[in-house]
């Protein structure tokens, strides 16, 4: 779990189809001293597992699926954002970021305003555009940002980036057309799932040995046709 608040930047080097090497570009003391083997680090918003620690960075495992679904496979030598995983007791800024990228988007424009950079992105990937809503949270290259404006389907959205974030992350080096990793707000995904399950017919067969089917049945039987207070209490939300 991450917060979308970048701690350092580094350079990505593709070693092979299973590992990448990250060399720290700025403030290595922000992440290296606390890293141990097996730790998770978000690299441009992609959760990777540390397999070796170096003097100037670390080696991380990466799967072919991760390379296909994200920008990591096409950005050898690129500057990337780094954030170690959230630890118990740490401050929770930004929003909940899982490091599981939904899809890829592209920078359309970046315009400096009075006190922020107005950056516009586009995406044709429905796996992420469906979760883009006005004033909602989105992770762009692992950075927690708030959607200022977007179109109805989420294929176009704009964010306002404060100067500190612009200068301390790789947003400042992006050019129009550059790909970025996008992750929608995980809370929105659960809401969507609950609403979808709430439309399932009560006549649908339910297997007593299938816990997912059991939850679906509970949703269907709730008095409001979706989520009940009893359901939330039983599953730790109240």
C-alpha positions as CSV (number, residue, x, y, z in Angstrom):
1,X,0.0,0.0,0.0
2,X,1.2,3.5,-0.9
3,X,0.0,7.1,-0.5
4,X,1.1,8.6,-3.8
5,X,3.5,11.0,-2.1
6,X,6.8,10.5,-3.9
7,X,10.0,10.2,-1.7
8,X,12.7,10.2,-4.4
9,X,13.4,9.8,-8.1
10,X,15.7,7.3,-9.9
11,X,16.6,6.0,-13.3
12,X,15.1,2.8,-14.6
13,X,17.4,0.2,-16.3
14,X,15.8,-2.9,-17.9
15,X,18.1,-5.8,-17.1
16,X,16.0,-8.6,-18.6
17,X,12.4,-9.8,-18.8
18,X,12.3,-10.4,-15.1
19,X,14.3,-7.7,-13.3
20,X,14.9,-4.0,-13.4
21,X,17.7,-1.9,-11.8
22,X,16.9,1.4,-10.2
23,X,19.6,3.9,-9.5
24,X,18.7,6.8,-7.2
25,X,18.8,10.2,-8.8
26,X,17.8,12.3,-5.8
27,X,17.6,11.9,-2.0
28,X,18.7,8.2,-1.8
29,X,18.7,8.6,1.9
30,X,14.9,8.9,1.7
31,X,14.4,5.3,0.7
32,X,17.7,3.2,0.8
33,X,18.5,3.1,4.5
34,X,15.1,1.6,5.3
35,X,14.9,-0.9,2.4
36,X,15.2,-4.6,3.1
37,X,15.0,-7.6,0.8
38,X,11.4,-8.4,-0.1
39,X,10.2,-4.8,0.5
40,X,7.7,-3.2,-1.9
41,X,8.6,0.0,-3.8
42,X,6.3,1.9,-6.2
43,X,8.3,2.6,-9.3
44,X,6.3,5.2,-11.4
45,X,3.3,3.8,-9.6
46,X,4.1,0.1,-10.2
47,X,4.5,-2.0,-7.1
48,X,7.8,-4.0,-7.4
49,X,9.5,-6.3,-5.0
50,X,13.1,-5.6,-4.0
51,X,15.4,-8.6,-4.6
52,X,18.8,-7.0,-4.2
53,X,20.0,-3.8,-2.5
54,X,22.9,-1.8,-4.1
55,X,25.0,1.1,-2.9
56,X,23.2,3.5,-5.3
57,X,19.8,1.8,-5.7
58,X,18.2,-1.6,-5.9
59,X,17.2,-4.5,-8.1
60,X,13.5,-5.4,-8.4
61,X,11.5,-8.2,-9.8
62,X,9.1,-7.5,-12.7
63,X,6.8,-9.8,-14.5
64,X,6.0,-9.8,-18.3
65,X,2.4,-8.8,-17.4
66,X,3.7,-5.7,-15.6
67,X,5.8,-4.7,-18.5
68,X,2.8,-5.1,-20.8
69,X,0.3,-3.2,-18.7
70,X,2.6,-0.3,-17.7
71,X,5.2,2.0,-19.2
72,X,8.1,0.3,-17.5
73,X,8.9,-1.9,-20.5
74,X,9.2,1.1,-22.8
75,X,11.1,3.5,-20.7
76,X,14.7,2.1,-20.3
77,X,16.9,4.9,-18.9
78,X,14.0,7.1,-18.0
79,X,13.6,9.1,-14.8
80,X,11.0,7.4,-12.5
81,X,9.2,8.3,-9.3
82,X,10.0,6.2,-6.2
83,X,7.9,5.6,-3.0
84,X,8.5,2.9,-0.4
85,X,5.5,1.1,0.9
86,X,3.4,2.7,3.7
87,X,4.5,1.5,7.2
88,X,2.3,1.2,10.3
89,X,2.2,4.5,12.1
90,X,3.3,6.6,9.1
91,X,1.3,9.7,8.1
92,X,-1.3,9.0,5.5
93,X,-1.3,11.8,2.9
94,X,-2.5,11.6,-0.7
95,X,-4.9,8.7,-1.1
96,X,-4.7,4.9,-1.0
97,X,-2.6,3.7,-3.9
98,X,-2.1,0.0,-4.4
99,X,0.6,0.0,-7.0
100,X,-1.5,-2.1,-9.4
101,X,-1.7,0.0,-12.5
102,X,-5.0,0.0,-14.4
103,X,-3.7,1.3,-17.7
104,X,-1.6,3.8,-19.6
105,X,-2.4,7.4,-20.5
106,X,-0.6,10.2,-22.4
107,X,0.3,13.7,-21.6
108,X,-1.6,16.1,-23.9
109,X,-0.4,19.4,-22.5
110,X,1.3,21.1,-19.6
111,X,0.6,24.8,-19.0
112,X,2.1,26.9,-16.2
113,X,-0.6,28.9,-14.4
114,X,-0.3,31.5,-11.6
115,X,0.4,29.0,-8.8
116,X,0.3,25.5,-10.4
117,X,0.9,23.6,-13.6
118,X,-2.3,22.6,-15.4
119,X,-1.6,19.2,-16.9
120,X,-3.9,17.4,-19.3
121,X,-3.9,13.7,-19.9
122,X,-5.8,11.3,-22.2
123,X,-6.4,7.6,-22.1
124,X,-8.4,5.2,-24.3
125,X,-8.2,2.4,-21.7
126,X,-11.6,1.7,-20.2
127,X,-9.9,-0.1,-17.3
128,X,-8.9,3.3,-15.9
129,X,-11.1,5.9,-17.6
130,X,-14.2,4.5,-15.9
131,X,-12.8,5.5,-12.5
132,X,-11.9,9.1,-13.4
133,X,-14.5,11.5,-11.9
134,X,-14.4,15.3,-11.2
135,X,-12.6,16.0,-7.8
136,X,-11.8,12.3,-7.5
137,X,-8.3,10.9,-6.8
138,X,-6.0,9.4,-9.5
139,X,-2.4,8.2,-9.4
140,X,-0.3,9.4,-12.4
141,X,3.1,7.7,-12.4
142,X,2.4,7.0,-8.7
143,X,1.7,10.6,-7.8
144,X,-1.6,11.2,-5.9
145,X,-3.4,13.9,-7.8
146,X,-7.0,15.3,-7.8
147,X,-9.0,15.5,-11.0
148,X,-9.9,19.1,-11.7
149,X,-11.8,18.5,-14.9
150,X,-12.7,15.5,-17.1
151,X,-15.0,14.5,-19.8
152,X,-18.0,12.2,-19.2
153,X,-16.2,9.0,-20.0
154,X,-12.9,9.8,-18.4
155,X,-10.9,9.6,-21.6
156,X,-9.6,13.2,-21.0
157,X,-8.8,14.8,-17.6
158,X,-6.9,17.7,-16.2
159,X,-5.0,18.1,-12.9
160,X,-3.4,21.0,-11.1
161,X,0.1,20.3,-9.9
162,X,1.8,22.4,-7.3
163,X,5.4,23.6,-8.1
164,X,6.9,21.4,-5.4
165,X,5.4,18.2,-6.9
166,X,6.2,19.4,-10.4
167,X,9.9,19.9,-9.5
168,X,10.5,16.9,-7.3
169,X,8.9,14.2,-9.6
170,X,9.2,13.3,-13.2
171,X,6.2,15.3,-14.2
172,X,8.5,18.2,-14.9
173,X,10.4,16.3,-17.7
174,X,7.3,14.9,-19.5
175,X,6.7,16.1,-23.0
176,X,3.4,15.9,-24.9
177,X,2.8,12.4,-26.0
178,X,4.8,10.8,-23.2
179,X,3.1,7.7,-21.7
180,X,2.2,7.6,-18.0
181,X,0.9,4.9,-15.6
182,X,-2.6,5.5,-14.3
183,X,-4.3,3.9,-11.3
184,X,-7.9,4.7,-10.4
185,X,-9.1,5.2,-6.9
186,X,-9.4,1.7,-5.3
187,X,-12.4,2.9,-3.3
188,X,-14.3,3.6,-6.5
189,X,-13.6,0.1,-7.7
190,X,-15.2,-1.4,-4.6
191,X,-18.2,0.8,-4.9
192,X,-18.6,-0.2,-8.5
193,X,-18.4,-3.9,-7.5
194,X,-21.0,-3.6,-4.8
195,X,-23.4,-1.7,-7.0
196,X,-22.9,-4.3,-9.8
197,X,-23.5,-7.2,-7.4
198,X,-26.6,-5.4,-6.1
199,X,-28.3,-5.8,-9.5
200,X,-27.9,-9.6,-9.5
201,X,-31.2,-11.4,-9.6
202,X,-32.2,-13.3,-6.4
203,X,-33.2,-16.2,-8.6
204,X,-29.6,-16.8,-9.7
205,X,-28.1,-20.0,-8.2
206,X,-25.7,-19.7,-5.3
207,X,-23.2,-22.3,-4.3
208,X,-23.0,-22.8,-0.5
209,X,-19.2,-23.5,-0.9
210,X,-18.4,-20.4,-2.9
211,X,-17.7,-17.4,-0.5
212,X,-17.9,-14.9,-3.4
213,X,-21.3,-16.2,-4.3
214,X,-22.4,-16.0,-0.7
215,X,-21.4,-12.3,-0.6
216,X,-23.4,-11.8,-3.8
217,X,-26.4,-13.4,-2.2
218,X,-26.1,-11.2,0.9
219,X,-26.0,-8.1,-1.4
220,X,-29.1,-9.2,-3.3
221,X,-31.0,-9.8,-0.1
222,X,-30.2,-6.5,1.6
223,X,-33.3,-4.3,2.0
224,X,-32.0,-1.4,-0.2
225,X,-31.1,-3.8,-3.1
226,X,-27.4,-3.1,-2.5
227,X,-25.4,-2.6,0.7
228,X,-27.0,-2.8,4.1
229,X,-25.7,-1.7,7.5
230,X,-25.7,-5.3,8.5
231,X,-23.5,-6.2,5.6
232,X,-21.1,-3.4,6.4
233,X,-20.9,-4.4,10.0
234,X,-20.3,-8.0,9.3
235,X,-17.4,-7.2,7.0
236,X,-15.6,-4.7,9.2
237,X,-16.8,-1.4,7.8
238,X,-18.7,-0.3,10.9
